[in-house]
Amino acid sequence: MFLLFHAVLYAQHTEAEDKGETIRKKMALAFGGEKNINKLRLLDYTVIDHTFVRGSSYPTRTHYRLDLQKRHIIETTHHEGGTSIRAIDDSGAWKEVDGAREPLAVEEKVQLEHVLFYNFLAMLQNRDLKFRHLLTCHYKGEEAEIVQVTNPHTLQDIHLIISKSTFTVLASSQQQSGSKQETMSYRDEKEYRRVGRGLIFPLAYHLYVDGELASEGRVVDMKLRDK
């Protein structure tokens, strides 16, 4: 009985991973195809974000450069207090404050790694990631598949809500552990547009934390470069 139980669990797990891989392939096709995605080396884009706190809006403008081949990233953020730079490159993980460079704290390094993990074009190019089908559902009136995406090397984890009709990402969700309690965040992806090289990308988003709109943003000036 014990062996039979584990055989059933293994079969269910394998079926979920097989279905997840099938959905990943359809998602890659929807975003422009494996061939076009795998040729990408550099992504340059800017995110204009408005974070809402107690009725006030706080704007930031952040430029990202992602090297998909080396898994490097440079983040330059312009805000009311000035400009900050954070990066992961051949020299390690670092940030620049008032012209002086210092090592990046562990929490900040994790945040930066998540940008690489979450970017859908980078995600579809990274074949180390595991896609596992969880369930079929309806999200905001549209039939969808929920897929868990994990990185076995870093333990990064996110749930994608993928349209069954277009196989683009409608939204993502994840639990976040804070200093006081865990919160659930959902990010709706909007306005898919062609961005060059035969690829599409969502150029707007709304982020909800525990059901409340926490921020909204737009991606501008996206540039792609092949390997």
N, C-alpha and C positions, 0 to 999 in steps of 0.2 A: 504493500500500500504506500509506503514511504517513497519508494522508487517511482511508482506510478504518479504520485502527486507531483514530484519534481519533474518528471517527464512532461506532464501537462503544463506546468509553469514554464518550462523551457520552450515548449512549442508555442505558447501564447506570446512569450517574449520575442521569439524569432519571427513570428507572424507580424507583430507590431513593428519590428525593425525593418522587415521586408516591405511592409506597406509604407513606412516612413520614407524609405529610400525611393519608392515609386513616386511618392508625393514630391520629394526633393527634385527628382528628375523633371517632373512636370512644372515645378516652380522655376527651375533653371531655364526651361524652354520659354516660359512666360516672360522671364526677365530679359530674354534675348538669345538664349541658347548656350550650351556648354562651351562651344568653340569660342564664341565672342567673350564669354566670361573668363575663360582660362587664359586668354591672351593678355588680359589686363595686368599692368604692373603698378601704375600710379593712379591714385584718385586724389583730386584737389577739389575742395568745395567749402562753402561757408554756410554756417547755420545762424540765422537770426532768430533769437529766442526771446520770448516774453514770459517771465515767471511771475505768478500771481501770489501775493502774500497779503492777507487782511485787506483786500480791496485795492491794493496798489500793484502796479506792474513794473517789473524791473527788467529792462532790456539788456541783452548781451549779444555780441557779434563774435563768433568763433570760427576761425579758419582751420581746416584740417588738411593735412597731407598724409595719405596712407600709402606705404610701400607694401603691396600685397605679397611680393616675392620674399622680402626679408622680414615681413611682419613688423615693420617699424611704423611709428606714427609721430607727427609733430602737431601739437594743438596750440594755437595762438588766440587768446581771448581778449577782446576789448570790452571794458565795462566802465562804470562811472569812476572806479578807483584807479584806473589806468590799464595797463596791458600785462598779461602774464603768459608765460610760455611753459609748456610741459611736453616732454618727449620720451620716447623709448627708441634707442638707436644702437649702433655698434658700441658706443661708449657706455651704455647702460640706461637706467631710468633716471631722469633729472628734470629740474625745473629752473627757470631763471627768474629771479626776483630782484628788482632794482639794479639790473645789469650784472648781478652776481649769480653764478650757477651753484646749485646744491642738489644733493640726492633727493629723489622723489620718495615721499613716505609710502609705506606699503599700501595704505588705503587709496592714495592717489594713483599709484601704479595699477591697482585693480580697476579703478574707474577708467583709466586710459585704455587698458586692455579690453575693457568691455566695448569701447567704441569700435575697435577692430572686430570683435566678436559679433556685434549687433549689425554692422553694416551688411546689407543683404548681398551685395555683390562680393564682398570679402567672404561672407559666410558660405556662399555657393561655390566659391573657388577653393575653400579650405576643406579638403577631403578627409581630414582627421575628425571632423565633427560628425556626430551620430544623430540621425533623425529617427524618432520613434513615434509612431502614430498612437494617440491616446483615445480620441473619440470623434464622432461626427456630431455637429451641433448647428444651431442657427445663431448668427451674430448680427444684430441690427437688421433683421429681416432677410438675411442671406444665408444659404446653406454653406457650411464650412467644415473643414477638418482642423482639429487641434493636434499639433505636432510638437513634441518636446525635442529641443536641440541642445545637445550637451557637448562640451569639450572634455574628453577624458584626461587630458594633460593638466588642465587648469581648474576643472570642476565647474566651469561656467555653465549656466543653465538658463534657458528661456523657453517659454511656450509661444508658438506662433499660431495665429488663427488665420487659416488660408482658405480663400474662396474656392468652392468646388467648381465654379463656372469659369473663372479666369486664372486660378492658381497664383494670383498675387496675394501678398500679405495684407489682410484687413486690419489686423491689430496684433500686438504682442502683450504678454503679461508676465510678471515675475514678482516674487516676494522679496522685499528688501528689509534687512535687519538694521534697525537704528539703535541709538543709545538707550531708548526707552521701550520700544515695542516694534514688532514686525508690521510692515505695511504692504498692501497689495497695489501695484501700479499697472495700469493699462495704457498702451499707446496706440491710438488710431492712426493708421497710415493713409494719406490722402493725396490726390492729384498726381497720379502716375503720368509721367511724361517721358518722351524720348530724350536721352541725354548724350547721344552719339555712340558710334561703334555698334549700332544695331541694338542697343540696350535701353531699358526703361528703368525708372527709379521714382519712388514717391517723394514729391517735393514739398510736402506739408505734413504736419502732425499735430495732434492734440494729446497731451499727457494727463491722465487722471490718476490721482493717488487717493485710495480709499473712497472712490466715487466722486471726488471733487476735482474740477479742472485745475491743475497745478501749473501748467505751462502750455504754450502753443508756439510753433515755430515754422520756419520755412528754410528750405535748402536753395541756395543761389550759387551761380557762377561755378557749376560743376564742370570739371575738365578731366578727361580720361587719357591715359597714355598706355600704349601696348608694350609688351615685353620686347 
